[in-house]
Amino acid sequence: MSVDGRLGEVGAAYERAVFGGDISRLAAAERGLDVVEADVALARGRILHARYLAARAAGSSPAEDPAELPLFERAAELYRRAGDVRGEGAALFWTGCLHQVIRRDDDVAVPYLERSQRLAAETGDQAVEAEALRHLGIAAHAAGRLDDARSRLEESARLWREAGTPEGVAANMVGLAYIAAAQGRVTDAMAILDEAYAIAAPREAYAIAAPREAYAVVDQIEQARAGIRA
């Protein structure tokens, strides 16, 4: 339901309570407001995360914004209170992502990511499930569990294909190439990168409104090629 719709329900519940003595809709109206507040908190947290990533990509060493984690945690709490399992899964993903990407703490991140992946699978949220699996694959790779990492990234890529998100597929293939190289399968690694390039490069070159992710993935592919060849 839209924000306007939820606010409209609050107004209607108020009028029924004040003018008709019917308070039966107040609890549902409050849950609706919890979801609106959670949506805003999650969106604000993602903006802060995007700023961090942009600064890091520009070559600086950004500090964590102290407001980011409380926003994600507040969103998760509000979604949980409202019974919004899909929203809770998304908020938990971003909480885990912060711990992994910004704080470099997979021990803390992984339980959030695992819970997020389970909730996303339950609610059919392919985008969040694919993202959670990708980051779980990254954690497994860092821990030296290469077969586990490969399995997670392959499943994430499958979900991205089903969702029609080629940038996600190509990004996961970069990770799979690094795993192949770590397993001594250098020829396989280069073939995976060639396939990833075939997916990402046409969108970069020809799409008028190509997603920014397409450009970033091509850069990642070229970096991986150079690193694996070395």
Secondary structure as UniProt FT lines:
FT   HELIX           3..20
FT   TURN            24..25
FT   HELIX           26..57
FT   TURN            58..59
FT   TURN            66..67
FT   HELIX           68..82
FT   HELIX           85..97
FT   HELIX           98..102
FT   HELIX           106..123
FT   HELIX           126..142
FT   TURN            143..144
FT   HELIX           146..163
FT   HELIX           166..182
FT   TURN            183..184
FT   HELIX           186..206
FT   TURN            208..209
FT   HELIX           212..229
//
